[in-house]
Amino acid sequence: MVSFCLTGGAQSDSGDFGSGYGGDAGSADSGSQRGGSGMSSGGNNLGIIVGENYVLKPSDVIQVNVFQEKDLDKSVRIEADGTVTLPLIDKIKVSGMSVAEAQSLITELYNRDYLVDPQISVLVVSFSPKVVRILGSVNRPGVVQMPPDRDLTLTEAIAQANGISRLGNPKSITIKRVNEEGQAQQIEVNFSRIVTDAGVKDITLQEGDTIWVPERII
């Protein structure tokens, strides 16, 4: 048996863009277990709401449960090299795999040498935090936590910063990004068009982006 943890902008009257979109800014310290996590208060880890296609990363914590084999149950953090160490099967690499793929691999390894038709579940207990930073003329500048299993848009990030301030210029936002080759990029965005023109697509942010909202030139 295979099981997954499947429990898982308009302008306001005050002139602030995105403040009505909802959500609070997350932080790198607290965000790994925020929002819709299914954590119980009694020490029984239920896992966090993610789809089976969530890709595991270093510093994620997973709970591996083996039905009717309590001695093999283990909560473990994925190491920097992408591996976890589990009873009997020792060290295996799971980083870069989806939850479903990791569960299939662990099931296969236990079934190969140790157990007969093992029933394994892999749950995500906490995530390696992914963040962007939003600075300048927003109502609450700082770090914004990215959802672990989907993209974050510019509109959502600005909403989590409580919108652009009265002095901010939504027509001249800058996104600074470092690509996979380590090269710095700068993206100029007219946010006013995103929120007023249905034909203009929102910007999908990437981990590590820095968003700068300048003041209006009066």
Secondary structure, DSSP 8 states (H G I E B T S, - for coil): -EEE------B-TTS-BSTTS------TTTGGG-SSB---TTS----B---TT-B--TT-EEEEEETT-GGG-EEEE--TTSEEEETTTEEEE-TTSBHHHHHHHHHHHHHHHT-SS--EEEEEEE----EEEEEESBSS-EEEE--TTS--BHHHHHHHTT-B-TTB-TTSEEEEEE-TTS-EEEEEE-HHHHHH-TTS---B--TT-EEEE-B---
